[in-house]
Amino acid sequence: MKLTINLDDALLDRVVAITGASTKTEAITMALREIDRKARLIEVLKGGLGATTTELKSMFDENSVPERFRNTPSLEPSARVAETPANYNVTANP
């Protein structure tokens, strides 16, 4: 469809650069598709999975709780994931 509209030139130039589009039309089409995709995703997320809170909790392994793997003093050493940081010899001018 051919359409005449007034657009912010600087904004359109940024969108072209961000998207890597080869034309302004392509950049606008990509931007419109992204807005549509986000709106449809929000609709799906608002609708939920049709599961209760209890059912959602049962869908995950309790041993995979992310907080368990954070590097905090309150956790036992066996629950820590990160290794001891390595010392690297870094020079300002290689």
C-alpha positions, 0 to 999 in steps of 0.5 A: 500500500502506498501511503504519504505520512510525516515522520521524524527524519532523525528517528527514521534514520536511527531505526534504519541504522538499528535494524540494518534495513536497506530501505526506509520502507523495510525499516518501517515494516520491521518496526511495525512487525516488532510492535505487533509481535510484542502486542501479541506476546503481551496478550498471550502472557496475560492469558497465562497458561491456564494453570494455578499457582500451585500447578505452575510451581510443580512444573519446576524442579525445586532444586533448580531455584536460581537463588540457590546458585548465587555466590553468597556467604549464606549458601553452603559451598557445595551449592556455589557454581562459580569457580575461584576467579583466575588472575590474568596478566593484562597490560594496558598496551598489548 
